[in-house]
Amino acid sequence: MTVPSERFDVVIVGARVAGSSLGALLARRGLRVAVLDQAGSLGFTLSSNILQADSLAFLDRLGVTGRLRDAGVTPMTRVDMRLEDFRVHARFPQRPGDMGGAACIRREVLDPIVRDAAIAAGATVRLDTRVTELVREHGRVTGVRVVREGAESVLHARLVVGADGRNSTVAALAGARPYHLTTNERRYHWTYFEGADLGDTPTFVFHRWGDRHMLGGPADGGLYIVGVSPQAHETESFRTDLEGSIAAHIAACEPIATALADAKRATRIYGIQRFQGYFREASGPGWVLIGDAGHFKDPAGGRGIGDAFHQAERLAPSVEAALTGPVAALDRATAEFGRWRNRTYAEYYGLAADLGVAGPIAAAVPEVVRRLHARGRIGDVLDLLSHRATLLEVLTPARVLGATGRLLMRGGRSLADGPGPGSGRGALLREAGALAATEVRRRKAMWRPVYGPAPAVRRDHRTEPHPSGRTEQELNR
């Protein structure tokens, strides 16, 4: 029996923020685009749910700011940031076209809005559509075989894009190997409260001190997000008393505790227990990966959504330009996208891992931030967190060495320790040496990648929570 087939310029597998945003951009350029997702609806999915200034500006360019406003999204204009003993209140730096410094938007709200933008742009969006095979001709991917409502069909395209997340079917079927792997040292839990006191100005709380890492701020629908990153030694307490453990962390963070003094929890507590960061081979003949399908970093930096938008906006014009030429030109364009991705995100990958490390962060980092703030340049640090500045533009070797020297002159002590004979000089020097060694190792991992096996195809994967609320890696309760 003949299997029905259709032809598109581009088939995108994955209809969440990476896939639908790319679909919207390509469709606006007049391309025939199909966006597919095996989920029946775009509901909850594991995510930091945090967007920075660049992401809000992108969504405004996409034309969905009105939809976000209707959903009760509250852009945050100030930040309360703590790095160990240094704490600062500041306004987010803004550029022309910015809509705020940060926002929290639940994925069950954000993803359908971005999907609708793709539909409005002219993309064909089909949910409940499972990719079972990559169609190949002469060693080149030329489409996908799918099953929808029990019926099989083939969608042909000059380019297949995998935008289907960490458990990417396209990455598995294409044999995209991972490299530069990192293993998490912290878990991440988040939940939402109602009735929070937001104060006079919507403020994003980002506190990282000792063994604690917390974030908080207003979310869509009048809610308030709280994110907690416990360490391994807290596993048992979080397992036996999740709600009490979350409450203890909240009580230890003054601005979040104040905001939630008269609030009550409005949703389940969600979490991710074990994960790996990675880069995957980004492209091959007829295929390319974007978003978490191709690169995933520790969620401590809250950049998954922003990176997806950033990659979509980079990839769309190069695909448009190359589609009218020979297939070799398209392959060169996707290969160059992969090289750009690696150059762009290597530093931020390390930064996210450093924020997610167990225990305190390196003492030189808050010392550098303290000095920048004293010079009226705290905006540089906030631009780093929104990927508008690079790590080496902010934490320059000269600044890190200067910070280390100042700490050594204080006897290896932070300002919070006060005066006194230092006993931490040796530890500080070892820490500085470890920072340098880690940077060398990370650069080597990108220059000379050691590949792991390609991911296996997960035929039963879904983006909604598991019915039991618990899987090997994920926790929702």
Salt bridges, closest charged atoms under 4 A:
GLU6 OE2 - ARG126 NH1 2.68
ASP9 OD1 - ARG32 NH2 3.01
ASP54 OD2 - ARG303 NH2 2.89
ASP80 OD2 - ARG87 NH2 2.66
ASP80 OD2 - HIS89 NE2 3.19
ASP80 OD1 - HIS207 NE2 2.85
ASP85 OD2 - ARG370 NH2 3.06
ASP98 OD2 - ARG388 NH1 2.79
ASP111 OD2 - ARG16 NH1 2.54
ASP111 OD1 - ARG107 NE 2.78
ASP116 OD2 - ARG67 NH1 3.27
ASP116 OD1 - ARG115 NH2 3.07
GLU133 OE1 - ARG145 NE 3.33
GLU152 OE1 - ARG145 NH1 3.36
GLU194 OE2 - LYS264 NZ 3.78
ASP211 OD1 - ARG212 NE 3.52
ASP211 OD2 - HIS233 NE2 3.43
ASP220 OD1 - ARG106 NH2 2.62
GLU234 OE2 - HIS249 NE2 2.80
GLU236 OE2 - ARG239 NH2 2.60
GLU243 OE1 - ARG265 NH2 3.15
GLU254 OE1 - ARG87 NH2 3.01
GLU281 OE2 - ARG177 NH2 2.77
ASP307 OD2 - LYS297 NZ 2.38
ASP307 OD1 - ARG303 NE 3.40
ASP307 OD1 - HIS387 ND1 3.29
GLU313 OE1 - ARG61 NH2 2.85
GLU320 OE1 - ARG29 NE 3.06
ASP331 OD2 - ARG140 NH1 2.68
GLU336 OE1 - ARG339 NE 3.15
GLU336 OE2 - ARG343 NH2 3.19
ASP354 OD1 - ARG442 NH2 2.71
GLU367 OE1 - ARG370 NE 3.37
GLU367 OE2 - ARG406 NE 3.15
GLU367 OE1 - ARG410 NH2 2.91
ASP380 OD2 - ARG377 NH2 2.73
GLU439 OE2 - ARG443 NE 2.86
GLU474 OE2 - ARG166 NH2 3.47
